[in-house]
Amino acid sequence: MAFDLASVARGRVWKFGDSVETDAINPYYKYPTMAELKQHTMEAYRPEFPREVKAGDILIAGRNFGCGSSRPGVVLMEVGIAAIVVESVSRLFFRNSIARAMPILQAPGITGICEDGETLEVDYPNGVVRNPANGKTVTLRAFPPLIEQILECGGLPELAFQRYQRENA
């Protein structure tokens, strides 16, 4: 499940702190298949996460999300996370996520407007995240047009292939 930049995602929050490491997001060194990864993603931080996460849930986190190695986090899409909204993201994880069409949305202040289990609305077209229960909002940082184009195409390889087809038609 990939976040659609043209829509509003509404879902239950899974709240994490600062410096969530790629080893916890994608522990492939222990679990080499996607089926196994889905059963163990994020369990180092929240043991119940792999069992209780549902399609449409929203993951929020503090600063430096995805720090560590260059492991991708597509397993989060595979378990059904509808949107990932963080205070800030590690540069390498951010680049890998964009290349794989998994937008990591940045919204400084996100961890201050909601608690675990509450419902959030992520409204990329209007650049805002809302907590309907308490009325609090934070501003989403917009992606540059080229990154939006990469995400809309389904990732960097897909964008390159589409460009190749247009230029060689």
FENFENWO-V603163 format. One record per pair of residues at least 12 apart in sequence whose ideal C-beta (glycine too) atoms are under 6 Angstrom apart, sorted by the first residue. I is the first residue (numbers start at 0). GAP is how many residues later the second one is. D is the distance in whole Angstrom. If there is no record, write none. Layout:
i: {I I}
gap: {GAP GAP}
d: {D D}
This chain:
i: {0 0 1 1 2 2 4 7 7 8 8 8 9 10 10 10 10 11 12 12 12 12 12 12 13 13 14 14 15 15 16 17 17 17 18 18 19 19 20 20 21 21 21 21 22 23 23 23 24 25 25 25 26 33 36 37 37 40 52 54 55 56 57 57 57 58 58 59 59 60 61 61 62 62 63 64 64 65 65 65 66 69 71 71 73 73 76 82 83 84 84 84 84 86 86 88 97 97 98 98 99 100 100 100 102 104 105 106 106 106 108 109 112 112 112 113 117 126 126 126}
gap: {76 79 75 99 80 100 119 113 115 73 74 113 111 45 46 47 71 45 45 47 101 103 105 107 43 45 45 101 29 45 45 44 45 46 45 48 41 45 46 47 44 46 47 49 45 18 20 21 48 45 47 49 13 44 38 40 41 34 26 25 26 24 24 25 62 22 25 25 50 25 25 49 24 25 26 21 24 23 24 27 23 22 24 28 26 28 25 39 20 20 22 25 44 21 23 15 49 52 56 57 55 50 53 54 48 35 35 22 31 33 29 28 18 23 25 17 15 12 13 15}
d: {5 5 6 6 5 5 5 6 5 4 4 4 5 4 5 4 5 5 5 6 5 6 5 5 6 5 5 4 6 4 5 4 5 6 5 5 5 5 6 4 6 4 5 4 6 6 4 6 5 4 6 5 6 6 5 6 5 5 5 3 5 6 6 5 5 5 5 5 5 5 5 5 5 5 6 4 5 6 5 3 4 5 5 6 6 6 6 4 5 5 5 5 6 6 6 5 6 6 6 4 5 5 5 4 5 6 5 5 5 5 4 5 5 4 6 5 6 6 5 6}
